[in-house]
Amino acid sequence: MKKRFDVVVIGGGVIGCSIAYYLAKEKIDVAVLEGQQIGQKTTKAAAGMLGAHSEWDQSENFFTFARSSQLTYFHLQEELKELSGIDIELKKGGIFKLAYTELEKMQLDPLLSQTSARWYNRMEIKNQIPDIHPDIIGAAYIEDDVNVLPASVCHAFGKSAQMLGASIFEFSHVLEIQKNDEDFLIKTTNGHFIAKTVVVASGVWSNPFFKQLGIVHELIPVKGECISVRSEKAILKHTLFHKQNYIVPRNDGRLVIGATMVDNEWNENPSLGGIEVLIQKAKKMLPTIADMKIDSFWAGLRPRTLDHKPFIGIHPEDPQILFATGHFRNGILLAPATGKLIRDLILKNKVENTWIEAFKINRSSSV
Ligand SMILES: Cc1cc2nc3c(=O)[nH]c(=O)nc-3n(C[C@H](O)[C@H](O)[C@H](O)COP(=O)(O)OP(=O)(O)OC[C@H]3O[C@@H](n4cnc5c(N)ncnc54)[C@H](O)[C@@H]3O)c2cc1C
C-alpha cells in the first residue's frame, strides 16, 4: 500500500473531502486520512442550508467568500454527479426569513436592501404556504439560499477525488505529526504516512493538532440537535427560518427541524429538552407540523472559533502546514470555496487578499 503523498489531509468531513477534490483536479498526489468513515461526524448532522445571504450582512467581506461558494454549488451538482454518480440533492425553493413583529421586520431591512431578497407580506406567504402560522406578518425571501444533502456532498467530493486519483484511508486516526527534514511523518492507527504538506481539516477535533503544531487556538464545540419528520403530503417547498431555528424540506418529502445551539458541549447525544424546544419553535412557524411522524433525531458538534470565522490558511512559521477548520454554522456552504482556497495556497496561485486576512491563523480577533 502506497503511503507517501505530496499532500495529506487530516479529516474526511465535507471540508477535507472538498480539499482533496480540488487538489486531485490539479493532479496533485493527495490522500485523506479519516479516523472513522468519511462524512459521519458534524457534516452528517448538518441541515445543508446554503445561507450566503441569510447568514451574513452583504457589507462583510466574509459575504463575498460565502457567495462565491454558494455560486460554485450551482454547477458542482452536475460536475460531481458525472464523476461520482452521487446526487448532492440541491433543492431549489429558497428561504423565507420570518418576521412576527414590526421590530423583526426592521431587523430584516439590511437583508431586504440586497437585490437578491424580497419582502413578502402575510397574504403573499399564505398563498405560497397555506399552513404558515397566522402570527407571521411577513418574511424576507431569498431565492438563492437553497439546500443540499450534506453527507451526499461529502461522499460526492470524496468519490470524485478518488476518480481523479486521490486516496482515502478510513479508520486511520492520526495520532501525531512529526517533522523530519523536508517531510512529515504522520503516525496513525493504520500505520505511518509520509507527506510533503499537511492540511489539518479535522473539524472540532483539530485542537490536539493546534497544540502539537505550536498554535495557541482552541475550537469550541457548539452542539446542535435536529429532528426529521415525514408527512403524507408535501406541504413545504421553501425553507422557513426564524432566529436560528428552521424547517428545511428535503427532496424525499422529509422536513428537517433544527437546530439547538449549546455552547461548550462535547456530548454528541440529542437531549429530550433540546428536542422539546425544537418542536415548540417549529410549531410556531408551521402548526401542522405537530401531526407529522418522527423519522429520526440526531446531534452534531459545530467547530466555533472566537470570532466565528474559520481558520483557512498557512501556519505562520511553516509553509508546509495548512489549516482548514472552525467552519461553525456554515461548513457545508463554505466547503467549495475552502477547497479552492487551500488549493490556491498550496499551488501559490493568486488569492483574494481580504480572504487571506479574514481567515489567517494568526489574526488578532481569534486569540
Ligand atoms: C445541527 C447542525 C446543523 C448544521 N447546519 C448547517 C447548514 O445548514 N449549513 C451549513 O453550511 N453548515 C451547517 N452546519 C455546520 C457544518 O455541519 C460544519 O461546519 C461542517 O460539517 C464542518 O465540517 P468539517 O469537515 O470541518 O468537520 P467534520 O464533518 O466533523 O469532519 C472532521 C472529520 O475529521 C475526522 N477526524 C477528527 N480527528 C481526526 C484524527 N485525529 N485523525 C483522522 N481523522 C480525524 C473526524 O472523524 C471527522 O470525520 C450544521 C452543524 C450542525 C451540528
The ligand as a Tripos MOL2 file, in Angstrom:
@<TRIPOS>MOLECULE
LIG
   53    58     1     0     0
SMALL
NO_CHARGES

@<TRIPOS>ATOM
      1 C1        -27.1570   20.6420   13.7910 C.3       1 LIG1
      2 C2        -26.2200   21.2670   12.7890 C.ar      1 LIG1
      3 C3        -26.7640   21.9150   11.6820 C.ar      1 LIG1
      4 C4        -25.9120   22.4950   10.7440 C.ar      1 LIG1
      5 N1        -26.4650   23.0660    9.6350 N.ar      1 LIG1
      6 C5        -25.6640   23.6060    8.6660 C.ar      1 LIG1
      7 C6        -26.2300   24.1570    7.4870 C.ar      1 LIG1
      8 O1        -27.4480   24.1660    7.3150 O.2       1 LIG1
      9 N2        -25.3850   24.6860    6.5640 N.ar      1 LIG1
     10 C7        -24.0260   24.6900    6.7250 C.ar      1 LIG1
     11 O2        -23.3190   25.1880    5.8490 O.2       1 LIG1
     12 N3        -23.4650   24.1380    7.8290 N.ar      1 LIG1
     13 C8        -24.2430   23.6060    8.8050 C.ar      1 LIG1
     14 N4        -23.6840   23.0700    9.9450 N.ar      1 LIG1
     15 C9        -22.2430   23.1910   10.1490 C.3       1 LIG1
     16 C10       -21.4790   22.1200    9.3910 C.3       1 LIG1
     17 O3        -22.0380   20.8580    9.6660 O.3       1 LIG1
     18 C11       -19.9910   22.1410    9.8050 C.3       1 LIG1
     19 O4        -19.4590   23.4460    9.7100 O.3       1 LIG1
     20 C12       -19.1800   21.2060    8.8850 C.3       1 LIG1
     21 O5        -19.7470   19.9270    8.8400 O.3       1 LIG1
     22 C13       -17.7350   21.1040    9.3590 C.3       1 LIG1
     23 O6        -17.1130   20.1580    8.5120 O.3       1 LIG1
     24 P1        -15.6760   19.5500    8.8330 P.3       1 LIG1
     25 O7        -15.2810   18.7250    7.6860 O.co2     1 LIG1
     26 O8        -14.7930   20.6700    9.2860 O.co2     1 LIG1
     27 O9        -15.9400   18.6960   10.1600 O.3       1 LIG1
     28 P2        -16.4230   17.1680   10.3390 P.3       1 LIG1
     29 O10       -17.5750   16.8690    9.4690 O.co2     1 LIG1
     30 O11       -16.6060   16.9580   11.7950 O.co2     1 LIG1
     31 O12       -15.2050   16.3460    9.8080 O.3       1 LIG1
     32 C14       -13.9880   16.2480   10.5230 C.3       1 LIG1
     33 C15       -13.5030   14.8210   10.3400 C.3       1 LIG1
     34 O13       -12.2150   14.6970   10.9030 O.3       1 LIG1
     35 C16       -12.1180   13.4160   11.4640 C.3       1 LIG1
     36 N5        -11.0520   13.4380   12.4590 N.ar      1 LIG1
     37 C17       -11.0230   14.0950   13.6440 C.ar      1 LIG1
     38 N6         -9.8640   13.8720   14.2850 N.ar      1 LIG1
     39 C18        -9.1380   13.0590   13.4800 C.ar      1 LIG1
     40 C19        -7.8390   12.4580   13.5950 C.ar      1 LIG1
     41 N7         -7.0700   12.6600   14.6620 N.pl3     1 LIG1
     42 N8         -7.4190   11.6710   12.5880 N.ar      1 LIG1
     43 C20        -8.1840   11.4650   11.4740 C.ar      1 LIG1
     44 N9         -9.4150   11.9890   11.3430 N.ar      1 LIG1
     45 C21        -9.8800   12.7850   12.3280 C.ar      1 LIG1
     46 C22       -13.5000   13.1570   12.0700 C.3       1 LIG1
     47 O14       -13.7370   11.7740   12.2430 O.3       1 LIG1
     48 C23       -14.4000   13.7980   11.0250 C.3       1 LIG1
     49 O15       -14.8750   12.8860   10.0710 O.3       1 LIG1
     50 C24       -24.5110   22.4520   10.9050 C.ar      1 LIG1
     51 C25       -23.9700   21.7840   12.0120 C.ar      1 LIG1
     52 C26       -24.8110   21.1990   12.9430 C.ar      1 LIG1
     53 C27       -24.2340   20.4510   14.1080 C.3       1 LIG1
@<TRIPOS>BOND
     1     1     2 1
     2     2     3 ar
     3     2    52 ar
     4     3     4 ar
     5     4     5 ar
     6     4    50 ar
     7     5     6 ar
     8     6     7 ar
     9     6    13 1
    10     7     8 2
    11     7     9 ar
    12     9    10 ar
    13    10    11 2
    14    10    12 ar
    15    12    13 ar
    16    13    14 ar
    17    14    15 1
    18    14    50 ar
    19    15    16 1
    20    16    17 1
    21    16    18 1
    22    18    19 1
    23    18    20 1
    24    20    21 1
    25    20    22 1
    26    22    23 1
    27    23    24 1
    28    24    25 2
    29    24    26 1
    30    24    27 1
    31    27    28 1
    32    28    29 2
    33    28    30 1
    34    28    31 1
    35    31    32 1
    36    32    33 1
    37    33    34 1
    38    33    48 1
    39    34    35 1
    40    35    36 1
    41    35    46 1
    42    36    37 ar
    43    36    45 ar
    44    37    38 ar
    45    38    39 ar
    46    39    40 ar
    47    39    45 ar
    48    40    41 1
    49    40    42 ar
    50    42    43 ar
    51    43    44 ar
    52    44    45 ar
    53    46    47 1
    54    46    48 1
    55    48    49 1
    56    50    51 ar
    57    51    52 ar
    58    52    53 1
@<TRIPOS>SUBSTRUCTURE
     1 LIG1         1 GROUP 0 **** ****
